[in-house]
Amino acid sequence: MIFLKFDKMKHLIFEKPTIAPQLINGIMIDFPFKIIQDGKNYERDIQTDHVFRLGLSTFLLIGWGLNIHEIAESSIVKMAYPFVESIIIDKTNDGTIKEYDEKY
């Protein structure tokens, strides 16, 4: 679990990513996370659950110079995490975050 505070009133909690069923020739990763918005004065905090699904095709992984037959899925998750984090922060800041979102 990764805790990230990016705003005075909001912070993110990333949970453990999981490999999703694949519809493409490659890998699909679900990044579950929570957005917690601090309540004003004595109001309760608002917590919403979200999932961001990232699809990486075999051709993209080969283009990155990876040997797709020898690389572990955990290594791909570690490489993809910084991109997912920045996309989620941008979407949260501009108000376009959804409960479920996909990016291919």
Contact map, one row per residue, 1 for C-alpha under 8 A:
11100000000011110000000000000000000000000000000000000000000000000000000000000000000000000000000000000000
11110000000011100000000000000000000000000000000000000000000000000000000000000000000000000000000000000000
11111000001111000000000000000000000000000000000000000000000000000000000000000000000000000000000000000000
01111100001110000000000000000000000000000000000000000000000000000000000000000000000000000000000000000000
00111111011100000000000000000000000000000000000000000000000000000000000000000000000000000000000000000000
00011111011100000000000000000000000000000000000000000000000000000000000000000000000000001000000000000000
00001111111000000000000000000000000000000000000000000000000000000000000000000000000000000000000000000000
00001111110000000000000000000000000000000000000000000000000000000000000000000000000000000000000000000000
00000011111000000000000000000000000011100000000000000000000000000000000000000000000000000000000000000000
00001111111100000000000000000000001111000000000000000000000000000000000000000000000000000000000000000000
00111110111110000000000000000000001110000000000000000000000000000000000000000000000000000000000000000000
00111100011111000000000000000000111100000000000000000000000000000000000000000000000000000000000000000000
11110000001111100000000000000000111100000000000000000000000000000000000000000000000000000000000000000000
11100000000111110000000000000011110000000000000000000000000000000000000000000000000000000000000000000000
11000000000011111000000000000011100000000000000000000000000000000000000000000000000000000000000000000000
10000000000001111100000000000011000000000000000000000000000000000000000000000000000000000000000000000000
00000000000000111110000000001111000000000000000000000000000000000000000000001000000000000000000000000000
00000000000000011111000000001110000000000000000000000000000000000000000000000000000000000000000000000000
00000000000000001111100000111100000000000000000000000000000000000000000000000000000000000000000000000000
00000000000000000111110000111100000000000000000000000000000000000000000000000000000000000000000000000000
00000000000000000011111000010000000000000000000000000000000000000000000000000000000000000000000000000000
00000000000000000001111111110000000000000000000000000000000000000000000000000000000000000000000000000000
00000000000000000000111110000000000000000000000000000000000000000000000000000000000000000000000000000000
00000000000000000000011111100000000000000000000000000010100000000000000000000000000000000000000000000000
00000000000000000000011111100000000000000000000000000000110000000000000000000000000000000000000000000000
00000000000000000000010111110000000000000000000000000011111000000000000000000000000000000000000000000000
00000000000000000011010111111000000000000000000000000011110000000000000000000000000000000000000000000000
00000000000000000011110001111100000000000000000000001111000000000000000000000000000000000000000000000000
00000000000000001111000000111110000000000000000000001110000000000000000000001000000000000000000000000000
00000000000000001111000000011111000000000000000000111100000000000000000000000000000000000000000000000000
00000000000001111100000000001111100000000000000000111100000000000000000000000000000000000000000000000000
00000000000001111000000000000111110000000000000011110000000000000000000000000000000000000000000000000000
00000000000111100000000000000011111000000000000011110000000000000000000000000000000000000000000000000000
00000000000111000000000000000001111100000000001111000000000000000000000000000000000000000000000000000000
00000000011110000000000000000000111110000000001111000000000000000000000000000000000000000000000000000000
00000000011110000000000000000000011111000000111100000000000000000000000000000000000000000000000000000000
00000000111000000000000000000000001111100000111000000000000000000000000000000000000000000000000000000000
00000000110000000000000000000000000111110001110000000000000000000000000000000000000000000000000000000000
00000000100000000000000000000000000011111111110000000000000000000000000000000000000000000000000000000000
00000000000000000000000000000000000001111111000000000000000000000000000000000000000000000000000000000000
00000000000000000000000000000000000000111110000000000000000000000000000000000000000000000000000000000000
00000000000000000000000000000000000000111111000000000000000000000000000000000000000000000000000000000000
00000000000000000000000000000000000000111111100000000000000000000000000000000000000000000000000000000000
00000000000000000000000000000000000001110111110000000000000000000000000000000000000000000000000000000000
00000000000000000000000000000000000111100011111000000000000000000000000000000000000000000000000000000000
00000000000000000000000000000000000111100001111100000000000000000000000000000000000000000000000000000000
00000000000000000000000000000000011110000000111110000000000000000000000000000000000000000000000000000000
00000000000000000000000000000000011100000000011111000000000000000000000000000000000000000000000000100000
00000000000000000000000000000001111000000000001111100000000000000000000000000000000000000000000000100000
00000000000000000000000000000001111000000000000111110000000000000000000000000000000000000000000001110000
00000000000000000000000000000111100000000000000011111000000000000000000000000000000000000000000000111000
00000000000000000000000000000111100000000000000001111100000000000000000000000000000100000000000000011110
00000000000000000000000000011110000000000000000000111110000000000000000000000000000000000000000000011110
00000000000000000000000000011110000000000000000000011111000000000000000000000000000100000000000000000111
00000000000000000000000101111000000000000000000000001111100000000000000000000000000000000000000000000111
00000000000000000000000001110000000000000000000000000111110110000000000000000000000000000000000000000001
00000000000000000000000111100000000000000000000000000011111110000000000000000000000000000000000000000000
00000000000000000000000011100000000000000000000000000001111111000001000000000000000000000000000000000000
00000000000000000000000001000000000000000000000000000000111111100000000000000000000000000000000000000000
00000000000000000000000000000000000000000000000000000001111111110000000000000000000000000000000000000000
00000000000000000000000000000000000000000000000000000001111111111111000000000000000000000000000000000000
00000000000000000000000000000000000000000000000000000000011111111111000000000000000000000000000000000000
00000000000000000000000000000000000000000000000000000000001111111100000000000000000000000000000000000000
00000000000000000000000000000000000000000000000000000000000111111100000000000000000000000000000000000000
00000000000000000000000000000000000000000000000000000000000011111110000000000000000000000000000000000000
00000000000000000000000000000000000000000000000000000000000011111111001000000000000000000000000000000000
00000000000000000000000000000000000000000000000000000000000011001111111000000000000000000000000000000000
00000000000000000000000000000000000000000000000000000000010011000111111000000000000000000000000000000000
00000000000000000000000000000000000000000000000000000000000000000011111000000000000000000000000000000000
00000000000000000000000000000000000000000000000000000000000000000011111100000000000000000000000000000000
00000000000000000000000000000000000000000000000000000000000000000111111110110000000000000000000000000000
00000000000000000000000000000000000000000000000000000000000000000000011111110000000000000000000000000000
00000000000000000000000000000000000000000000000000000000000000000000001111111000000000000000000000000000
00000000000000000000000000000000000000000000000000000000000000000000000111111100000000000000000000000000
00000000000000000000000000000000000000000000000000000000000000000000001111111110000000000000000000000000
00000000000000000000000000000000000000000000000000000000000000000000001111111111000000000000000000000000
00000000000000001000000000001000000000000000000000000000000000000000000011111111100000000000000000000000
00000000000000000000000000000000000000000000000000000000000000000000000001111111110000000000000000000000
00000000000000000000000000000000000000000000000000000000000000000000000000111111110000000000000000000000
00000000000000000000000000000000000000000000000000000000000000000000000000011111111100000000000000000000
00000000000000000000000000000000000000000000000000000000000000000000000000001111111110000000000000000000
00000000000000000000000000000000000000000000000000000000000000000000000000000111111111000000000000000000
00000000000000000000000000000000000000000000000000000000000000000000000000000001111111100000000000000000
00000000000000000000000000000000000000000000000000010100000000000000000000000001111111110000000000000000
00000000000000000000000000000000000000000000000000000000000000000000000000000000111111111000000000000000
00000000000000000000000000000000000000000000000000000000000000000000000000000000011111111100000000000000
00000000000000000000000000000000000000000000000000000000000000000000000000000000001111111110000000000000
00000000000000000000000000000000000000000000000000000000000000000000000000000000000111111111000010000000
00000100000000000000000000000000000000000000000000000000000000000000000000000000000011111111100000000000
00000000000000000000000000000000000000000000000000000000000000000000000000000000000001111111110000000000
00000000000000000000000000000000000000000000000000000000000000000000000000000000000000111111111110000000
00000000000000000000000000000000000000000000000000000000000000000000000000000000000000011111111110000000
00000000000000000000000000000000000000000000000000000000000000000000000000000000000000001111111100000000
00000000000000000000000000000000000000000000000000000000000000000000000000000000000000000111111110000000
00000000000000000000000000000000000000000000000000000000000000000000000000000000000000000011111110000000
00000000000000000000000000000000000000000000000000000000000000000000000000000000000000000011111111000000
00000000000000000000000000000000000000000000000000000000000000000000000000000000000000010011011111101000
00000000000000000000000000000000000000000000000001000000000000000000000000000000000000000000000111111000
00000000000000000000000000000000000000000000000111100000000000000000000000000000000000000000000011111000
00000000000000000000000000000000000000000000000001111000000000000000000000000000000000000000000001111100
00000000000000000000000000000000000000000000000000111000000000000000000000000000000000000000000011111110
00000000000000000000000000000000000000000000000000011110000000000000000000000000000000000000000000011111
00000000000000000000000000000000000000000000000000011110000000000000000000000000000000000000000000001111
00000000000000000000000000000000000000000000000000000111000000000000000000000000000000000000000000000111
